Amino acid sequence: MTKITLTREITVSGEPIIELTLREPTYDEMASCGIPFTITEDGEVKMDLKSTLRYLPILAGIPPSSAKQMTPKDIMTASMSIVSFFTASAV
């Protein structure tokens, strides 16, 4: 599990939230959402934002409407944490 402190509160079920906890994805979630990165010919890891955005509300246990309230910075922080579940180290 990974904890993320948000730069701006979001509302989840009517309650203000400033911290999210992301859990590791399950097999079925991986089959549904895919691998959240590709590896280039140069060996660089390239994040697949569409995939991380699918994972975000699932792994954080929040509705998509709450995830949509997140700032771009918080979305990128969460996305990098999601990718780190699949790699030996964080991106």
C-alpha positions, 0 to 999 in steps of 0.5 A, a space after each residue: 500500500 502507498 499513501 499519498 497526501 493530496 495538495 488539495 482536498 477532495 470530497 469522497 461520500 460528502 467527506 473532505 479527504 486529504 490523503 489517499 491510500 493506494 493498494 496493489 492491483 489484483 489479477 482481474 484488475 490488471 486484466 481489465 486495466 492493463 499494464 500502466 506503462 510501456 518500455 521504449 526501444 531505449 529502455 525508458 519507461 513511458 507511463 500510460 496515463 489512460 491506464 493509470 486513470 482507470 486504476 486510480 479510483 479502483 486502487 484508492 477505493 474512491 468513486 471516479 467523481 472524486 478522482 476527477 476532483 484531484 489536481 494534475 500534480 496529485 494525479 501524476 503523483 498517484 500515477 507514478 505510485 501505480 506504475 511503481 506497483 509493476 516495476 522494481 523501482 518508482 519511475 
